[in-house]
Amino acid sequence: MSHSSAVQVLIKILQIQKEENWMLPVMNMMCLELRLLAVKTETSKKIRNGKPGENLEKCAECLMSCFRICAADNRSSEDDTKRWGMLSLVNQLLKVYFRINKLHLCKPLIRAIESSIYKDHFSLAQQITYRFFVGRKAMFDSNYKAADEYLTYAFQHCHKKSKKNKRLILMYLIPVKMLLGYIPKHNLLKKYNLIEFCDLIEAVKKGNLQNLDIVMCKQESFLINAGIYLIVEKLKLIAYRNLFKKVYLILNTHQIDIQSLLCALKIYGRSEINMDETECLVANLIFDGKIKGYISHQHKKVVISKQNPFPKLSSLL
C-alpha cells in the first residue's frame, strides 16, 4: 500500500471518529513521512521525466484533506478537538508550497491559524516553524515589519543548541533587519558562520556601490540558493541613501547640487550614470521617505529638510 493510500485510509478513520483526537500523533507522523517521500521521489531518477512538483502537489492534496477534517471539528470539547492537529498540517503544507513555489496558496492557511483560538497554545516547536515560514512569506510580500516580528520570534525562541536552525532563520532575518535600518553585529555573524554577510553589510553601510556589486557577484550562488538574492538587491537603495547622506555631511548644506551626487556615484562605481538617472534615484528616495526634501529642476539641486533630512529607516515602514 502506498503512503498516499495509507493517508486516505487514515482520513476515513478520522471522519468516523467523532469527538476523539487520539489519532492525531499517528496522522502527524504519516503526513510527515508522506511529505518526505514526495520530496525524495521528486529527485529520484524514475520520475525525472515527469512534471516537476507533481508528487508534491499530490502530497499537498492529501495533507489538505486532513487539514479540512481538523479545521471543521468545532463541536468537540477543547481536550478532544482535532483542531489541535491544524498547525502541524499547516507547517507541512507551507514546506510543500515553498518548495513548489506556490506561495499564494499559503494565505488561506495563515488566515486559518491567525483566527484560531488555539493560535498561541500549540507546541513551541510548531509555533517556531510556523512563524519562520510566515516571516519568509511576509518578506517576499515586502511586509518587512511583519517579517521582522515573525522571524525574530522564531530566532529568539529557537533552542540555543539548534545552531543550524538559528543560522537558517538569520539568513532571512539579517536582510530584513538591514532594510529596516538595523545593522547586525560582526560577533553574531561569526557565531553562526554567516561571514558571507560581512562585506555586504560594510558596503551598504558605507554606500560603496562598487563593493556592493562585487560582493553580490561573489556571493551570487549563496544568495540565490538561500532565496534572498532579490531581497538583498533592494539593499542597493539603502546604499544610495547612505552615500547621499555622506555627501550631505561633507558639504554641510541643505542645498546639494545634483552634480555633486553624480560625482559621488561615479567615484563609487556608477561610471555610466548621467544627471537624469541621478535625479531619478533621488526622486525614488524622496518618494520612499528615505530623504526628506524636493528636487529643484530649474537649479539642478536637491533641497533637503533642515529637520531630520535622512529619517531612520525603521520609522518608514
C-alpha positions in Angstrom: 0.0 0.0 0.0 1.4 3.4 -1.0 1.8 6.2 1.6 -0.9 8.3 -0.1 -3.3 5.3 0.1 -2.5 4.8 3.7 -3.2 8.5 4.4 -6.6 8.1 2.5 -7.5 5.3 4.9 -6.4 7.5 7.8 -8.7 10.3 6.6 -11.7 7.9 6.6 -10.8 6.8 10.2 -10.6 10.5 11.3 -14.0 11.1 9.7 -15.6 8.2 11.5 -14.1 9.1 14.9 -16.4 11.8 16.4 -15.2 13.8 19.3 -11.9 11.9 19.5 -8.4 13.1 18.7 -6.2 10.3 19.9 -5.2 9.5 16.3 -3.5 13.0 15.8 0.1 11.7 16.6 -0.4 9.0 14.0 -1.7 11.5 11.5 1.2 13.8 12.1 3.8 11.0 11.6 2.1 9.7 8.5 1.8 13.2 6.9 5.5 13.9 7.7 6.5 10.6 6.1 4.3 11.3 3.1 6.0 14.7 2.5 9.5 13.4 2.9 8.7 10.6 0.5 7.3 13.1 -2.0 10.5 15.2 -1.7 12.6 12.1 -2.3 10.7 10.9 -5.3 11.0 14.4 -6.9 14.8 13.9 -7.0 14.8 10.2 -7.9 15.8 9.0 -11.4 12.5 7.3 -12.0 10.4 10.5 -12.2 12.9 13.0 -13.6 11.0 12.9 -16.9 7.7 13.7 -15.2 6.2 17.0 -14.4 8.2 18.9 -11.7 6.4 19.1 -8.4 3.7 16.6 -9.4 4.3 14.3 -6.4 4.5 17.2 -4.0 1.2 18.6 -5.4 -0.5 15.2 -4.8 1.0 15.2 -1.3 -0.4 18.6 -0.6 -3.9 17.3 -1.7 -3.7 14.6 1.0 -2.5 17.0 3.6 -5.3 19.4 2.8 -7.9 16.6 3.2 -6.5 16.0 6.7 -6.4 19.7 7.4 -10.1 20.2 6.4 -11.2 17.5 8.8 -9.2 19.0 11.7 -10.3 22.6 11.0 -14.0 21.6 10.7 -14.1 19.8 14.1 -15.6 22.6 16.1 -18.2 20.7 18.1 -15.8 18.6 20.2 -14.5 19.7 23.6 -11.2 21.5 23.9 -9.4 18.4 25.0 -10.8 16.1 22.3 -11.0 18.5 19.3 -9.0 17.6 16.2 -8.2 21.3 15.7 -5.0 20.7 17.8 -3.7 19.0 14.7 -4.1 22.1 12.4 -0.7 23.8 12.9 1.3 20.6 12.3 -0.5 20.1 9.0 -0.2 23.8 8.1 3.6 23.6 8.7 3.8 20.6 6.4 1.8 22.4 3.7 3.9 25.5 4.0 7.0 23.5 3.4 5.5 21.9 0.3 4.2 25.2 -1.1 7.5 26.9 -0.6 9.3 24.0 -2.3 7.0 24.2 -5.4 6.9 28.0 -5.3 3.2 28.4 -4.9 3.2 30.9 -2.1 -0.2 32.3 -2.9 -1.7 29.0 -1.5 -0.2 29.8 1.9 -2.6 32.7 2.5 -5.8 30.8 3.5 -3.7 28.5 5.7 -2.2 31.5 7.5 -5.6 33.1 7.9 -7.0 29.9 9.4 -4.2 29.8 12.1 -4.3 33.5 12.8 -8.1 33.3 13.5 -7.8 30.1 15.6 -8.4 30.4 19.4 -5.5 27.9 19.8 -3.0 30.0 17.9 -0.8 30.7 20.9 -1.3 27.3 22.6 0.2 24.9 20.1 3.6 23.4 20.9 6.5 25.9 20.8 8.3 23.8 18.2 5.3 24.1 15.9 4.9 27.8 16.5 8.6 28.4 15.7 8.3 26.6 12.4 5.0 28.4 11.5 6.5 31.8 12.3 9.6 31.1 10.3 7.6 30.4 7.1 5.1 33.2 7.7 8.0 35.5 8.2 9.6 34.5 4.9 6.2 34.9 3.2 5.9 38.4 4.6 9.4 39.2 3.4 8.6 38.2 -0.1 5.4 40.3 0.1 7.7 43.3 1.1 5.9 43.5 4.5 9.2 43.9 6.4 7.8 44.8 9.8 5.7 41.7 9.9 8.7 39.6 8.6 10.9 41.1 11.3 8.3 40.3 14.0 7.8 36.6 12.9 11.4 35.8 12.2 12.6 37.5 15.4 10.2 35.4 17.4 11.4 32.2 15.6 15.1 33.1 16.3 14.6 34.1 19.9 12.5 31.0 20.8 14.6 28.5 18.8 16.6 26.4 21.2 20.1 27.7 21.7 21.7 24.4 20.8 19.9 24.3 17.5 22.6 26.4 15.8 21.7 25.1 12.3 18.1 26.2 12.6 19.1 29.6 14.2 21.5 30.1 11.3 18.8 29.4 8.8 16.4 31.9 10.4 19.2 34.5 10.4 19.8 34.1 6.7 16.3 35.8 6.2 16.2 37.9 9.3 19.5 39.8 8.5 18.4 41.3 5.2 15.0 42.2 6.7 16.7 43.9 9.6 19.0 45.8 7.2 16.0 47.0 5.2 14.6 48.3 8.5 17.9 50.1 9.2 19.4 47.7 11.7 23.0 46.5 11.2 23.8 43.1 12.7 27.0 42.8 14.8 30.1 41.0 13.5 30.1 38.7 16.5 26.6 37.4 15.6 27.7 36.7 12.0 30.8 34.9 13.2 28.9 32.9 15.8 26.5 31.5 13.3 29.0 31.2 10.4 27.4 33.9 8.2 30.5 35.7 7.3 29.1 36.0 3.7 27.1 39.0 5.0 30.2 40.8 6.5 31.4 42.5 3.3 27.8 43.1 2.1 26.9 44.9 5.4 30.1 47.1 5.1 29.3 48.0 1.5 25.7 49.0 2.3 26.7 50.9 5.5 29.4 53.0 3.6 27.3 53.4 0.5 30.1 51.8 -1.5 28.1 50.6 -4.6 31.1 49.3 -6.4 32.0 47.0 -3.5 28.3 46.0 -3.1 28.2 44.9 -6.8 31.5 42.9 -6.3 30.1 41.2 -3.1 26.8 40.3 -4.7 28.6 38.8 -7.7 30.9 36.9 -5.5 28.1 35.6 -3.2 25.6 35.1 -6.0 25.3 31.3 -5.6 24.9 31.6 -1.8 22.2 34.4 -2.1 20.3 32.5 -4.9 20.3 29.2 -3.1 19.1 30.9 0.1 16.3 32.6 -1.9 17.3 36.1 -0.8 19.0 37.5 -3.9 16.1 39.8 -4.8 15.7 40.9 -1.2 19.4 41.8 -1.0 19.1 43.6 -4.3 16.7 46.0 -2.6 19.6 47.0 -0.2 21.1 48.9 -3.1 18.6 51.7 -2.5 19.7 51.8 1.1 23.3 52.1 -0.1 22.4 55.0 -2.4 20.7 56.7 0.6 23.8 56.2 2.8 26.1 57.6 0.0 24.0 60.7 -0.5 23.9 61.2 3.3 27.8 61.2 3.3 27.7 63.9 0.5 25.3 65.9 2.6 27.5 65.6 5.7 30.7 66.6 3.8 29.2 69.6 2.1 27.2 70.6 5.2 24.5 72.3 3.2 20.8 71.8 2.7 21.0 72.6 -1.0 23.0 70.0 -2.8 24.0 70.2 -6.4 22.9 67.1 -8.2 26.2 67.2 -10.0 27.9 66.5 -6.5 25.7 63.4 -6.1 26.6 62.4 -9.7 30.3 62.7 -8.9 29.9 60.6 -5.8 28.1 57.9 -7.8 30.8 57.9 -10.4 33.5 57.6 -7.7 31.8 54.5 -6.2 31.4 52.5 -9.4 28.5 54.1 -11.3 30.6 55.4 -14.2 27.8 55.2 -16.8 25.2 57.1 -14.8 24.0 60.6 -16.0 22.2 63.6 -14.5 18.7 62.3 -15.4 19.4 58.9 -13.8 20.8 60.6 -10.7 17.7 62.8 -10.4 15.5 59.6 -10.8 17.4 57.9 -7.9 16.9 61.0 -5.7 13.2 61.2 -6.6 12.8 57.5 -5.7 14.5 58.0 -2.3 12.3 61.1 -1.6 9.1 59.2 -2.7 10.0 56.3 -0.3 10.6 58.8 2.5 14.3 57.9 2.8 15.2 61.5 2.1 13.0 64.5 3.2 13.2 67.2 0.6 12.5 68.1 -3.0 14.3 68.5 -6.4 14.7 71.9 -7.9 14.9 71.0 -11.6 15.5 74.7 -12.5 18.6 75.0 -10.4 19.6 71.3 -10.6 19.7 71.0 -6.8 18.3 68.8 -4.1 16.8 70.9 -1.3 16.6 68.7 1.8 14.8 69.3 5.0 16.6 71.1 7.9 14.9 68.8 10.3 15.8 65.1 10.1 16.6 65.1 6.4 17.5 61.4 6.5 14.9 59.7 8.7 15.6 56.4 10.4 14.7 53.5 8.1 12.8 51.8 11.0 10.4 54.7 11.1 9.4 54.4 7.5 7.7 51.0 7.3 
